[in-house]
Amino acid sequence: MLKQLTLSAVLISGLVACHTFPHADSSKQIQVAKSLQGKQCEQQALNISELKQQLEVQHIHIYTESVGHDGMMRPQVCGAPDGKIAIFNIDQKQLAQAQALGFVIYSAQ
């Protein structure tokens, strides 16, 4: 009985330890965004990998990346901006570096 109790305690402690120390502390991450500079009716726009490279050259660690929309309404007119943006999760300590590259803090609306 004592062996089973000890084994259970060790297993539970291991599970708690795994949960306590996540790989990336999401509370210290921040989302930044930058326009892909696309225009309606046109195929030419920046690729998310181009903006990712801007961050990586400055040694800014990227946790996740995605393409989203800036949330602004626009008239459907060829040549008008399409509103697509690249969104990156980065370390909050590197925010100033990203902002120097033209990235802005992204807040989902």
N, C-alpha and C positions, 0 to 999 in steps of 0.2 A: 504493500500500500504506500509506503514511504517512497519507494522507487518511482511509482507511477506519479505521485504528487510532485516529486522533484523533476521528473521528465516533463510533465505538463508545464511546470513553472518555467523551465528552460525554453521550451518551445514557444510559449506565450511571450517571454522576454525577447526572443529572437524576432518574432513577428512585430512586436511593438517597436523594436529598434529599427527595423526596416521601414516602418511607417514614419518614424520620427525624423529620419534623415533622408529626405527626398533628394534625388539627383540634382534638381534645379529648383531653387527656392523661388517660387512664382511671385512671392510678395516683394521680391527685389527686382522684378522685371517690369519693364514698361513697354508699351506699344508705341512705335513711331511709324509715320507714313510719309510717302512722297508721291506726287502725281506721276503717272506713267506717260503723261503728256499726249494722250491719244485724242483724236478728233473724230467726230461722227462721220460716217461714210468713207473713212480713210483707213488703210491698213497700217500705216506708219505710226508706231508708238514705241516707247521704250519697253524693254522686256524686264521682267522682275529680276532676272539674273544680272542685268546691268546695274541695277540699283543695289542688289545684294553685294556685288563686287565693290561698289563704292564703300560700303561698310567694312567689308573684309580687308580691304587695303589699309584701312585705319585700325585694324586689329580689334574691331568691335564684334563680339561674339553674338551670333544670331541663334536664338532658341527655336523660333518658328517663323514661317513666312507665309503670306497669303495675298491674294489680290481681292480687293474690295471696292467699294464705291464711297465717294466722299459725302454722300447723303444730300447733296444739293440738287434741286430740281432744275432742269434745263429744257429749253425749247428744242424740239426735234428739228434741227437744221444742220445740213451738211457743213462741216468745217467748224462747228461749235465743239467745245471740249466735251469728252464723253464721261468725265468724272471718275475714271478708273484709277485706283491708287494701289501701291504696294504697301503692305503692312508687315512690320517686323517686330517680334518680341526681342528686346535686347536687355542687357544688364542696366539697371537704373543708374549705376555709377558712370556709364558711358553716354548718358543722354547729351551732355554738352558737346561731345565729339560729333554725335549724329546731327545735332542741331546746326553745328558749324558746316555740315555738308548739305544743309537745306531740308533736313527731315523735321517734321513737327510731331508733337505729341498727338496720338490718335485716341480719341474716346468714342467708343461705339455709341451710336445714337438710338 
